Amino acid sequence: MALDKATVARIANLARIKLPEAEREAIAGELSKILAWIEQLNQVPTDGVEPMASVAHMKLPMREDKVTDGDCRDKILQNAPQAANGFFAVPKVVE
Amino acid sequence: MSALTALTLAQARDGLKRKDFTARELSLAYIKAVEAARPLNAFLKETPERALAMAEESDARLAKGRALPLDGVPIAVKDLFCTEGVETTAGSKILKGFVPPYESTVTANLWRAGACMLGKTNLDEFAMGSSNITSAYGHVESPWRRPGDNRPLVPGGSSGGSAAAVAARAALSAIGTDTGGSIRQPASFCGIVGLKPTYGRCSRWGIVAFASSLDQAGPMTRDVRDAAIMLQAMAGHDPRDSTSADMKAPDFEQAVGQSVKGLKIGIPKEYRIDGMPKEIEALWQRGISWLKDAGATAVEISLPMTRYALATYYIIAPAEASSNLARYDGVRFGLRVPGETLDEMYENTRGAGFGAEVRRRILIGTYVLSAGYYDAYYLKAQKVRTLIARDFDQAFQACDAILTPTAPSAAFAIGEKMDDPIAMYLNDVFTVPVNLAGLPGISVPAGLSGEGLPLGLQVIGRAFDEAMVLRVGSAIESAAKFEAKPQFMAGKA
């Protein structure tokens, strides 16, 4: 399936990646080529086949519902591009 | 330069115990080699003080006769493993300056076993690539050259810095990660051993995530025995990774050198792909004869879904990546590029922070997961993945291990194959199915191409049967007697 520039802009918006207008055409071409290539999967009959989410043949382990980690606010904030008063700081969201 | 860098891990371990040399001397030899290796750009960060401090602790234990399994072993760590207090970038601009406040489980296990950290190695950005070209910090050069041709070659990827460091004797061994071949393909290109363990054998906790259902850490070493020793220290159950297998690892080193007499080795007929160079086919046939000479039987097996593995991978891996990489938002760590609104800040940060290949994969992943396309692409790929794993299950009813080439070619020059993403993806045609099925696989250097470059053979085993993979791998190693050395040696023997 060929992607057009508008679709590329929509995906880039969903992925929150700024794509300069000038690059959209070229990226649409690249992505269309890759999608055309992966469409070979349509040749494989898969009726009644279970989709595989993980190869680990195991049940997800359960543990007691209690706090096992934490109390390390400053460690967590030390990599933040901007922190204030013990919080991550971001541009104003609510007026 | 000393002869210390010529030793294998097992030889160094024994020499340390005999007190032929100290851990400090061994680390110093490697620290010099790491400096000499700078033209390769294999290391993003050198940590000589840390290596020496760790070596001194090892010497103290060795002096008391209480040596740990890896005491004094200087190793290089792919810069995808979080290391406490040491910058971890994943080869990306978006993580520049990120200093993890915690240690990955696998590296913690290695330090607990006495290993010494030489530094962090270069890689394709977020481990997405097969050439090490996509690193935001410049490409790695292979220590190998085609004789009579001075063009620099790629080391393979994504664990290319680790592979180049081990091949150039700038690390005694290294660790990498393998999502679609990122340990085995660079091992093949650089003439070293690379082992991808079974999914769940090594904890993924603290490894920068690419595709969580495929990622697995593993060793990159001079020989098969060293891979077994490293895996022993790396492996183990970790409650912090919910997919980590709760089972005890067997004695891997014991499997090395065990006879392959009576074993059945599967040869998949579908792996003779169009356009594969004759020398790869010839090497594969030699591998089959070596195992037959050692008493194994070759049986033809069929893995018909293999031809769809790459396409399946290039839906599943980008889909998981688009989700995993959503965390790089300019808020909690790494790069932030300001914007008027929160959304604009996200878009500016991610637009500037991700390189072209990572961006391409996030966009593909976002598309195949988006409303209206999820069933047609992602769900379809997950179903084909079930069929690929089923192929292997059936094949293993008739054989104990599978032998294939590791990669469809030897290393290529920097600049070759760079314009066409799909041509680049084909590097992983023989390795990707193993990740999709979650199985262990090893690449062992088995010969040189007509151009004088290393070529590897891959041995694939049943889930959690790394011991078999090591056993068959060591039989290949003994027969191949691969002794060629790269033209560039940082640690001179």
Interface residues (C-beta under 8 A of the other chain):
Chain A: L3 T7 V8 I11 A12 N13 L14 A15 R16 I17 K18 L19 I27 E30 L31 K33 I34 L35 W37 I38 E39 Q40 L41 N42 Q43 V44 T46 V49 E50 P51 M52 A53 S54 V55 A56 H57 M58 L60 P61 R63 C72 K75 I76 Q78 N79 A80 P81 Q82 F88 V90 P91 V93
Chain B: G97 F98 V99 P101 Y199 G200 S213 P239 S242 T243 A245 D246 M305 Y308 A311 T312 Y314 I315 S322 D329 G330 V331 R332 F333 G334 L335 R336 P338 G339 E340 T341 L342 D343 E344 M345 Y346 E347 N348 R350 G351 A352 F354 R359 R360 I362 L363 I364 T366 Y367 S370 Y377 L379 K380 A381 Q382 K383 V384 R385 T386 L387 A389 P421 I422 L436 A437 G438 A463
